[in-house]
Amino acid sequence: MLALVALASAWLRTTEAGARVMLAGLEWQSTPVDPQRVGEQAQAIAVLGGNLDRMDYGARLHQSTRVPLLVVGWGRPSARPARAARADPGTAYLLHKYGIAPRWVETQSTNTLENAVYSACLVSGMGVKRIALVTDPYHMPRASYLFRAAGFVVIPAPVPGGGPPRPRITLASFVPSQRGWDQARGPAHEWLGLVFGPVQRAIEGPRTCPSQDRRPSDKEGLRAGWMPPGSAG
């Protein structure tokens, strides 16, 4: 039995067909969101950094609902969050293409767990608990779990058609290859995070907020595009 499990795992991890199987297992949980629900229930639209498709979809949701944007974890961590927010590529993209300034910009995180924890550090003190979470469909199960664990009420808002490319399946897709390994890397990471993430969190304990000297003052935050609820955005 263990040998069969190991063989199945190796096949999933090294073939294009295996990558598609893992993607399907993640994406079936992600259904399109109703913008009306976002407008009525969400206090913020949290857009996880990583690609421009997420930025585009988050911008369209904002335009149709007027719910303010929270851009999360695109730039590198910085000891000067206000400066990092001004230089954040997701923020620059939204301003250039849509003329939209995010109300909040989280710049300290380096992974999805920190995305969730540091976003809570940034906005929960202002009463923001209900968010529409924008990310790729295959990333949504793990991201939703982590943001809920950080204290948010999450409305999944997966990017339509987002995620890795899906080449046509052929007989060669069932044979282990470097291309299969490359395509399976992302889905395998998501599955490992779903299975072992709770164990890791239990062992490591809760993450803490960035130190106060790394967080912007209200004045710095306003200059960086970080604005309190009720401001235009």
C-alpha positions in Angstrom: 0.0 0.0 0.0 2.8 2.4 0.9 4.5 1.6 -2.4 1.3 2.4 -4.3 0.9 5.7 -2.5 4.5 6.6 -3.2 4.1 5.7 -6.9 0.9 7.7 -7.2 2.5 10.7 -5.5 5.5 10.5 -7.8 3.2 10.3 -10.9 1.2 13.3 -9.8 4.4 15.3 -9.0 6.2 14.6 -12.3 3.6 14.5 -15.1 1.5 17.1 -16.9 -1.6 15.0 -16.4 -0.8 14.7 -12.7 -0.6 18.5 -12.5 -4.0 18.8 -14.1 -5.5 16.3 -11.6 -4.1 18.3 -8.6 -5.3 21.6 -10.1 -8.8 20.1 -10.6 -8.9 19.0 -7.0 -8.1 22.5 -5.9 -10.2 24.5 -8.3 -13.5 22.7 -8.0 -14.0 24.5 -4.7 -13.7 27.9 -6.3 -16.9 29.3 -7.8 -17.4 32.8 -9.3 -18.4 35.4 -6.8 -21.5 37.6 -7.2 -20.3 41.3 -7.2 -23.6 42.2 -5.4 -22.6 40.0 -2.5 -19.2 41.7 -2.3 -20.8 45.1 -2.3 -23.3 44.2 0.4 -21.1 42.1 2.7 -17.4 42.9 2.2 -15.6 45.7 4.0 -12.5 45.3 1.9 -11.3 43.6 -1.3 -8.0 41.9 -0.4 -5.9 41.3 -3.6 -3.0 38.9 -3.1 0.1 40.0 -5.0 1.7 37.8 -7.5 0.3 38.6 -11.0 -1.5 41.3 -12.9 -4.6 39.2 -13.5 -5.4 39.4 -9.8 -4.9 43.2 -9.9 -7.2 43.5 -12.9 -9.9 41.5 -11.3 -9.6 43.3 -8.0 -9.9 46.6 -9.8 -13.0 45.5 -11.7 -14.6 44.4 -8.4 -13.8 47.7 -6.8 -15.2 49.6 -9.7 -18.5 47.7 -9.6 -18.9 47.6 -5.9 -16.9 50.7 -4.5 -15.5 48.4 -1.8 -12.0 49.7 -0.9 -8.9 47.7 -2.0 -6.3 46.1 0.2 -3.2 45.1 -1.8 -1.3 42.4 0.0 2.3 41.2 -0.2 3.6 42.2 -3.6 6.7 44.1 -2.8 9.8 43.0 -0.8 9.7 43.5 3.0 11.0 46.9 4.0 12.1 48.7 7.1 10.3 51.7 5.7 6.7 50.5 5.0 5.5 53.9 3.8 8.3 54.1 1.2 7.6 50.5 0.2 3.9 51.2 -0.2 4.7 54.1 -2.6 7.0 51.8 -4.6 4.7 48.8 -4.6 4.3 47.5 -8.1 0.7 46.5 -7.6 -0.2 49.9 -6.4 1.7 51.5 -9.3 -0.2 49.3 -11.8 -3.6 50.1 -10.3 -2.9 53.8 -10.4 -1.5 53.8 -13.9 -4.1 51.6 -15.5 -7.3 52.3 -13.5 -6.5 55.5 -11.6 -7.3 53.7 -8.4 -5.3 54.1 -5.1 -5.7 51.2 -2.8 -6.9 52.2 0.7 -4.4 49.8 2.4 -1.1 48.4 1.2 0.6 45.5 3.1 4.3 45.4 2.3 5.9 43.2 5.0 4.8 39.7 4.2 6.8 37.1 2.2 4.3 34.2 2.0 0.6 33.5 2.2 0.6 32.9 6.0 2.2 36.3 6.6 -0.2 37.8 4.0 -3.1 36.8 6.2 -1.5 37.7 9.6 0.0 41.0 8.5 -3.2 42.0 6.8 -5.1 41.4 10.0 -2.5 43.5 11.8 -3.1 46.4 9.4 -6.9 46.5 9.2 -8.5 44.6 12.0 -8.0 47.4 14.5 -10.2 49.6 12.2 -13.0 47.1 12.4 -12.4 45.4 9.0 -13.2 41.8 9.4 -15.2 40.8 6.2 -13.1 40.6 3.1 -13.5 39.5 -0.5 -10.3 37.5 -1.1 -8.9 37.8 -4.7 -6.4 35.2 -5.8 -6.1 32.4 -8.4 -8.7 29.5 -8.1 -6.0 26.9 -7.3 -4.6 29.1 -4.5 -8.0 29.9 -3.0 -8.5 26.9 -0.7 -5.2 27.5 1.2 -5.4 31.2 1.2 -9.0 31.2 2.5 -8.0 28.8 5.3 -5.1 31.1 6.4 -7.1 34.3 6.2 -10.0 32.7 8.2 -7.4 31.5 10.8 -6.1 35.1 11.0 -9.6 36.2 12.1 -11.3 37.3 8.8 -14.7 36.4 7.4 -13.7 35.4 3.9 -15.8 35.7 0.7 -13.8 33.8 -1.9 -13.5 35.9 -5.1 -11.3 33.7 -7.5 -9.9 35.2 -10.6 -11.9 33.8 -13.6 -9.6 31.6 -15.6 -6.6 32.5 -13.3 -3.8 30.2 -12.5 -1.2 28.2 -14.4 -1.6 27.4 -18.1 -3.4 24.2 -19.1 -1.8 22.7 -22.2 -3.7 20.1 -24.3 -3.5 16.6 -22.8 -1.7 14.1 -25.0 -0.3 10.6 -24.4 3.0 12.3 -23.5 1.3 14.1 -20.7 1.1 10.9 -18.7 4.8 10.3 -18.8 7.1 11.8 -16.2 9.1 14.8 -17.6 10.8 18.0 -16.7 7.8 19.9 -18.1 5.5 17.8 -15.9 7.6 18.5 -12.9 7.5 22.3 -13.5 3.8 22.3 -14.0 3.1 20.3 -10.9 5.3 22.4 -8.6 2.6 25.0 -7.9 -0.4 22.6 -7.3 1.8 20.3 -5.2 2.8 23.3 -3.0 -0.8 24.1 -2.4 -1.7 20.6 -1.5 1.2 20.3 0.9 0.2 23.5 2.5 -3.4 22.3 3.0 -2.3 19.0 4.5 0.7 20.0 6.6 0.0 23.8 7.1 -2.1 23.2 10.3 0.7 21.0 11.7 3.3 23.7 10.9 1.2 26.4 12.5 0.7 24.3 15.7 4.5 23.7 15.9 5.7 27.2 15.2 2.9 29.0 17.1 1.1 32.1 16.0 2.9 34.7 13.9 3.2 38.2 15.5 2.7 41.5 13.8 5.7 43.4 12.4 7.4 45.5 15.0 6.0 49.0 15.5 9.1 50.6 14.0 8.4 48.8 10.7 4.8 50.0 10.5 3.8 53.4 9.1 2.6 56.1 11.2 -0.8 57.6 10.2 0.9 60.5 8.5 3.3 58.3 6.6 0.5 55.9 5.7 -1.6 58.7 4.2 1.3 59.8 2.0 1.8 56.2 1.0 -1.8 55.7 -0.1 -2.7 53.9 3.2 -6.0 55.5 4.3 -8.4 54.9 7.1 -11.9 53.7 6.4 -14.2 56.5 5.2 -11.5 58.0 3.0 -11.9 58.1 -0.8 -10.3 55.2 -2.5 
